[in-house]
Amino acid sequence: MKLTARQPAAYTNKKLSSRAIRTWHRTKYLWLLFLPCLIYFLVFRYAPMFGLIITFQNYNVFKGIWASEWVGFKYYEMFLSNPDFFKLLRNTFLLGLYKLVFGFPAPIVLALMLHELKNAVFKRFVQTVSYLPHFISNVIVASMVIMFLSPTGGVINHWIRALGLEPINFMMEPGMFRSIYVLSEIWQHIGWETIIYLAALTSVDPGLYEAAGIDGAGRWSKMWHVTLPGIAPAIVIVFILNVGKVLEIGFEKVFLMYNPAVYETADMIGTYVYRVGLVQGNFSYASAIDLFMGVISLIFICSANYISRKISEHSLW
């Protein structure tokens, strides 16, 4: 009886093993292509997470992680009780919110406009011109913005003078920094992000447009009732990911564009971490702030995913 009882289990294990071997032989080249990506994330994303232990220590570079003094939640409490905490959080959140509100729909609109173009040559030209800024470094983009908005030799102020008006020192106006930053982000990345929606548009069934045309639908009706529902899953996924990055404002561009005159609206958590972490050498405090913001971003993305799943039935998981 024991041999009979073991036979089905042995047969099942052998069947699973042979299936795994066949699957491996069928997909081994795909795994080989995936291997560099896996190594990258393991080495540069997951392995450094071990260093988060210093957020609970008074980390000393010379003593190392194992010999540094354990201080618990000292640096988290220090950040939350910081007089500038709410100002830093407000500036970071508003920059991210404005970028989401104005920057998220921009590539969708551009993709829809390109989709409606019939002239293939002009369409490729627009795509190329809109893609190129994405490959320009933030250093160059920030330099271009400062040069264009210069009160002495900037192009914008040259036009203002041509209208008989006084030049404006845009980069010294706290109220203009957020608008300048968001507009530069849209210009730099709108073309690259449009690729996602153009790819999604290729999956929309052309027969739906023909059926809508037979029913008397015009161009706008087709766009509203066929095109947008067709790319809705892509829009939802990108929106959820962008919500999770509301507080992850690019440090480089803000650091290169801001100055003491606009600290009131431009100083954010990323620039503050740079000052206390690299300039002052308080690595534990800076790491604690980064981990705190990472947790908040995780809450944002999980909340957006949950709401999206309940409302539109499209979500990441």
Backbone torsions as a table, in degrees:
resi	resn	phi	psi	omega
1	MET	NA	-37.2	-179.0
2	LYS	-63.8	-41.8	-179.7
3	LEU	-64.4	-39.8	179.4
4	THR	-65.1	-36.9	-179.2
5	ALA	-70.3	-32.1	-177.8
6	ARG	-81.5	-22.2	-176.3
7	GLN	-60.0	-45.5	178.8
8	PRO	-61.3	-39.7	179.5
9	ALA	-64.8	-44.0	179.2
10	ALA	-64.8	-39.9	179.0
11	TYR	-64.8	-40.9	179.3
12	THR	-64.3	-44.4	179.4
13	ASN	-62.7	-40.0	179.6
14	LYS	-66.5	-38.2	179.6
15	LYS	-66.7	-43.1	178.3
16	LEU	-64.5	-39.3	179.8
17	SER	-64.6	-43.6	179.7
18	SER	-67.3	-35.6	177.7
19	ARG	-66.1	-40.5	178.7
20	ALA	-64.2	-39.0	179.3
21	ILE	-65.5	-42.2	179.1
22	ARG	-65.1	-40.4	178.9
23	THR	-64.0	-40.9	179.5
24	TRP	-62.6	-44.8	179.9
25	HIS	-64.5	-31.6	-178.4
26	ARG	-78.0	-29.9	-173.0
27	THR	-117.8	11.4	-174.3
28	LYS	-63.0	-33.5	-179.9
29	TYR	-72.8	-32.3	174.7
30	LEU	-65.7	-41.6	176.7
31	TRP	-64.3	-34.4	178.8
32	LEU	-66.0	-38.7	176.2
33	LEU	-67.7	-33.4	-178.4
34	PHE	-77.9	-20.8	-174.5
35	LEU	-56.3	-47.1	179.3
36	PRO	-58.8	-39.2	178.3
37	CYS	-64.8	-41.5	179.0
38	LEU	-63.7	-44.2	179.3
39	ILE	-62.7	-41.3	179.5
40	TYR	-58.7	-48.9	-177.4
41	PHE	-68.6	-35.7	178.6
42	LEU	-66.4	-42.3	-175.4
43	VAL	-78.5	-44.5	-171.4
44	PHE	-102.2	-11.5	-178.8
45	ARG	-115.0	-48.3	-174.3
46	TYR	-89.5	-42.7	179.8
47	ALA	-58.9	-42.8	179.2
48	PRO	-64.3	-13.9	179.2
49	MET	-62.4	-23.5	177.0
50	PHE	-60.4	-31.0	-179.3
51	GLY	-68.9	-9.3	178.5
52	LEU	-64.7	-13.4	178.0
53	ILE	-62.2	-23.8	-178.9
54	ILE	-70.2	-14.2	177.1
55	THR	-68.5	-16.8	178.2
56	PHE	-106.4	12.2	-178.6
57	GLN	-127.0	159.0	167.2
58	ASN	-89.6	78.7	-167.8
59	TYR	-66.2	133.3	176.4
60	ASN	-122.4	125.0	-176.0
61	VAL	-58.3	-37.7	-175.8
62	PHE	-78.1	-29.8	178.5
63	LYS	-81.9	-30.7	-178.0
64	GLY	85.5	177.3	-176.8
65	ILE	-66.2	-40.8	-172.4
66	TRP	-73.4	-27.9	-176.2
67	ALA	-102.0	-5.0	-179.3
68	SER	-72.1	150.6	-176.5
69	GLU	-71.5	136.1	179.2
70	TRP	-84.8	125.8	-176.7
71	VAL	-123.2	2.9	176.8
72	GLY	68.0	-130.4	-175.4
73	PHE	-94.5	25.0	-176.9
74	LYS	-56.6	-47.3	-174.1
75	TYR	-75.5	-27.3	173.9
76	TYR	-68.4	-43.8	177.0
77	GLU	-63.9	-36.9	179.3
78	MET	-63.5	-41.1	-179.6
79	PHE	-69.2	-43.5	-178.5
80	LEU	-67.3	-28.3	179.6
81	SER	-93.5	1.4	179.4
82	ASN	-64.8	132.4	179.1
83	PRO	-58.7	-26.8	-179.4
84	ASP	-91.9	5.4	-174.5
85	PHE	-57.7	-52.6	-176.2
86	PHE	-68.4	-33.4	177.1
87	LYS	-66.6	-43.8	179.1
88	LEU	-64.2	-43.5	180.0
89	LEU	-66.0	-40.4	179.1
90	ARG	-63.0	-48.2	-179.0
91	ASN	-62.7	-42.2	-180.0
92	THR	-65.0	-45.7	-177.7
93	PHE	-65.9	-42.0	-178.7
94	LEU	-67.3	-40.5	176.4
95	LEU	-60.6	-44.8	178.8
96	GLY	-67.0	-38.6	-179.6
97	LEU	-67.0	-45.2	178.6
98	TYR	-63.2	-38.3	178.0
99	LYS	-65.2	-37.0	178.8
100	LEU	-70.4	-45.9	-175.5
101	VAL	-66.5	-43.1	-176.2
102	PHE	-98.4	-31.0	-177.1
103	GLY	-84.2	-30.1	-178.4
104	PHE	-68.2	-44.9	-179.6
105	PRO	-73.2	-21.3	-173.6
106	ALA	-57.7	-50.3	178.8
107	PRO	-66.1	-27.5	176.6
108	ILE	-66.1	-45.6	179.1
109	VAL	-62.2	-44.2	179.8
110	LEU	-63.7	-40.6	179.1
111	ALA	-63.7	-41.4	178.6
112	LEU	-65.0	-40.0	178.5
113	MET	-65.5	-42.9	178.1
114	LEU	-65.5	-34.9	179.5
115	HIS	-64.6	-31.4	-178.6
116	GLU	-82.7	-14.2	-179.4
117	LEU	-68.7	135.4	179.2
118	LYS	-98.5	-24.6	-179.5
119	ASN	-80.8	106.8	-174.1
120	ALA	-65.2	-37.1	-179.2
121	VAL	-65.1	-48.0	179.1
122	PHE	-65.1	-36.3	178.9
123	LYS	-62.6	-45.9	178.9
124	ARG	-65.4	-35.7	178.4
125	PHE	-63.5	-46.1	179.7
126	VAL	-63.8	-41.8	178.6
127	GLN	-60.8	-45.4	-178.8
128	THR	-63.3	-46.7	-179.0
129	VAL	-62.8	-38.0	-178.6
130	SER	-77.3	-25.9	179.0
131	TYR	-75.5	-36.4	-169.1
132	LEU	-55.4	-42.6	-178.3
133	PRO	-58.9	-24.5	-179.6
134	HIS	-62.5	-28.4	-176.7
135	PHE	-91.1	3.1	175.2
136	ILE	-88.5	134.8	-178.1
137	SER	-67.4	155.8	179.1
138	ASN	-61.4	-30.5	179.3
139	VAL	-62.5	-45.5	-179.4
140	ILE	-69.1	-41.2	179.8
141	VAL	-61.7	-45.4	178.9
142	ALA	-62.5	-40.0	178.1
143	SER	-64.1	-40.2	178.1
144	MET	-63.2	-43.8	179.7
145	VAL	-60.6	-46.1	-179.2
146	ILE	-63.7	-40.1	179.7
147	MET	-67.8	-44.5	-178.8
148	PHE	-64.8	-31.7	-176.4
149	LEU	-99.2	8.8	-179.8
150	SER	-60.1	137.4	-179.1
151	PRO	-71.9	-14.7	-177.8
152	THR	-102.6	-55.7	-176.0
153	GLY	-115.6	11.2	-177.6
154	GLY	-72.8	148.0	-179.3
155	VAL	-62.7	-43.0	-177.2
156	ILE	-61.9	-46.4	179.3
157	ASN	-69.4	-25.6	174.9
158	HIS	-64.1	-41.8	176.8
159	TRP	-67.2	-37.9	179.1
160	ILE	-63.2	-41.2	178.2
161	ARG	-65.1	-36.9	179.6
162	ALA	-62.0	-26.2	178.0
163	LEU	-86.8	1.0	178.9
164	GLY	83.9	18.2	-178.3
165	LEU	-104.8	164.8	178.4
166	GLU	-78.7	140.4	178.4
167	PRO	-64.1	152.6	-178.5
168	ILE	-116.7	131.9	175.6
169	ASN	-87.7	82.8	-172.4
170	PHE	-57.8	-41.7	-173.8
171	MET	-73.5	-6.4	177.5
172	MET	-106.9	6.0	-179.8
173	GLU	-101.2	110.8	-178.7
174	PRO	-57.9	-36.1	-177.7
175	GLY	-71.0	-15.2	-178.3
176	MET	-99.1	-10.6	-172.6
177	PHE	-62.2	-45.2	-176.8
178	ARG	-63.0	-41.9	179.3
179	SER	-64.2	-41.9	179.6
180	ILE	-63.7	-43.6	-179.2
181	TYR	-63.6	-47.8	-177.0
182	VAL	-65.1	-42.9	179.1
183	LEU	-62.9	-39.6	178.1
184	SER	-67.0	-35.0	177.2
185	GLU	-66.9	-42.6	178.9
186	ILE	-62.6	-47.2	-179.7
187	TRP	-60.9	-37.8	-174.9
188	GLN	-75.5	-33.8	-169.3
189	HIS	-118.1	-3.8	-175.1
190	ILE	-61.5	-41.2	-178.0
191	GLY	-66.9	-41.3	-178.8
192	TRP	-67.1	-41.2	-179.7
193	GLU	-71.3	-21.5	178.0
194	THR	-65.1	-26.4	-179.0
195	ILE	-55.6	-39.7	-177.7
196	ILE	-60.2	-45.8	-176.3
197	TYR	-75.7	-33.1	174.9
198	LEU	-64.8	-37.4	176.5
199	ALA	-66.8	-39.2	178.6
200	ALA	-66.5	-33.5	-179.5
201	LEU	-65.6	-27.4	179.7
202	THR	-68.2	-18.8	-179.0
203	SER	-89.5	-5.3	178.7
204	VAL	-74.9	129.3	-176.7
205	ASP	-66.6	120.9	178.2
206	PRO	-60.3	-24.6	179.3
207	GLY	-63.5	-27.0	178.2
208	LEU	-67.1	-36.5	177.1
209	TYR	-67.1	-40.2	179.4
210	GLU	-64.8	-41.4	179.2
211	ALA	-65.7	-40.3	178.2
212	ALA	-65.5	-37.4	178.0
213	GLY	-65.0	-38.2	178.0
214	ILE	-64.2	-35.5	178.9
215	ASP	-77.2	0.0	176.9
216	GLY	92.8	12.3	-178.9
217	ALA	-74.5	137.5	176.4
218	GLY	-88.1	-171.4	-177.1
219	ARG	-63.3	-43.1	-178.6
220	TRP	-68.5	-38.2	178.9
221	SER	-65.6	-39.9	177.6
222	LYS	-63.5	-40.7	179.8
223	MET	-64.5	-41.0	-175.7
224	TRP	-75.8	-38.9	-172.9
225	HIS	-100.5	-14.9	-179.1
226	VAL	-118.2	-54.1	-173.7
227	THR	-67.0	-53.6	-177.1
228	LEU	-62.3	-45.6	174.7
229	PRO	-61.3	-30.7	-180.0
230	GLY	-67.8	-33.4	-179.8
231	ILE	-103.7	10.1	-178.5
232	ALA	-57.2	-43.0	178.4
233	PRO	-58.4	-41.4	178.4
234	ALA	-66.0	-40.4	179.5
235	ILE	-62.2	-43.9	-178.2
236	VAL	-64.7	-44.8	-178.6
237	ILE	-63.4	-45.6	179.2
238	VAL	-64.5	-37.9	179.2
239	PHE	-63.5	-44.1	179.5
240	ILE	-61.4	-44.6	179.2
241	LEU	-63.9	-37.7	179.0
242	ASN	-69.8	-34.7	176.3
243	VAL	-62.2	-39.6	178.6
244	GLY	-66.3	-17.9	-178.8
245	LYS	-105.1	15.8	-178.3
246	VAL	-59.5	-39.2	-178.4
247	LEU	-92.9	-0.2	179.8
248	GLU	-98.2	65.1	-179.6
249	ILE	-75.1	137.2	179.5
250	GLY	-58.5	117.9	-176.2
251	PHE	-68.6	-40.4	-171.9
252	GLU	-57.6	-52.2	-174.8
253	LYS	-66.1	-42.3	178.7
254	VAL	-62.8	-43.4	-179.0
255	PHE	-62.4	-37.4	-178.3
256	LEU	-78.3	-25.1	-174.7
257	MET	-96.9	-24.6	-173.8
258	TYR	-87.7	167.7	178.9
259	ASN	-153.8	168.0	-176.6
260	PRO	-54.1	-26.4	-178.1
261	ALA	-69.6	-23.3	-177.3
262	VAL	-114.6	17.0	179.1
263	TYR	-55.9	-31.2	-176.4
264	GLU	-56.7	-37.0	-179.1
265	THR	-114.6	-16.2	-173.6
266	ALA	-100.9	-26.8	-177.9
267	ASP	-69.0	120.9	-175.8
268	MET	-129.4	-176.6	-173.8
269	ILE	-64.7	-38.6	-179.8
270	GLY	-61.9	-43.7	179.0
271	THR	-70.8	-33.4	177.5
272	TYR	-66.8	-41.5	177.4
273	VAL	-61.9	-39.2	177.9
274	TYR	-60.8	-42.7	-177.2
275	ARG	-68.4	-45.2	-176.5
276	VAL	-81.7	-26.4	-176.8
277	GLY	-86.8	-55.5	-175.8
278	LEU	-90.0	-43.1	-177.3
279	VAL	-72.7	-48.0	-177.8
280	GLN	-90.4	-13.9	175.9
281	GLY	79.0	17.0	179.0
282	ASN	-92.8	81.3	-173.7
283	PHE	-69.4	-34.7	-179.6
284	SER	-64.9	-44.0	-179.9
285	TYR	-64.1	-45.2	-179.9
286	ALA	-64.2	-40.8	179.4
287	SER	-67.4	-36.4	177.9
288	ALA	-63.8	-40.2	178.2
289	ILE	-64.5	-44.1	179.5
290	ASP	-62.0	-42.4	179.2
291	LEU	-65.9	-39.6	177.8
292	PHE	-59.8	-46.1	-180.0
293	MET	-68.1	-31.9	176.5
294	GLY	-64.5	-39.6	177.8
295	VAL	-65.1	-42.8	178.3
296	ILE	-62.1	-41.7	178.4
297	SER	-63.8	-37.7	177.4
298	LEU	-63.5	-40.5	177.3
299	ILE	-63.1	-41.8	179.3
300	PHE	-60.5	-49.0	-174.4
301	ILE	-70.0	-35.8	177.4
302	CYS	-67.7	-39.9	178.9
303	SER	-65.8	-44.2	179.0
304	ALA	-63.9	-38.6	178.9
305	ASN	-65.6	-41.7	-179.8
306	TYR	-65.2	-45.9	179.9
307	ILE	-63.9	-41.3	179.7
308	SER	-63.9	-40.5	179.9
309	ARG	-64.7	-35.0	-179.7
310	LYS	-75.2	-35.8	-174.0
311	ILE	-88.9	-50.9	-171.9
312	SER	-108.9	-6.6	-177.7
313	GLU	65.0	14.7	173.5
314	HIS	-114.2	132.6	-179.6
315	SER	-161.0	173.1	178.5
316	LEU	-77.2	-33.0	179.4
317	TRP	-150.4	NA	NA
